[in-house]
């Protein structure tokens, strides 16, 4: 069964797709059937810039444990960078 769970988030960054590097403007995050991962459902993240068409896409499919570990790791890296004064005031 499709869950229809999907959220969009604006992002500023770059991704490398089939046609090379592109600037990303959005992340689409869903909990649904993956295309490739051997899971019934997965956390799916598509980093995109819709203005550039379907080639400007980086897709990730994560297990529940993998997604939670990634969230914790990202937060730990950002916390350490902030505590060391490496995050500019406009970056946070």
Buried (B, 14 or more C-beta within 10 A) or exposed (E): EEEEEEEEEEBEEEBEBEEEEBEBBBBBBBBBBBEEBEBEBBBBBBBBBEEBEEEBBBBBBBBEEBBEEBEEEEEEEBEEEEEEEEBEEEEE
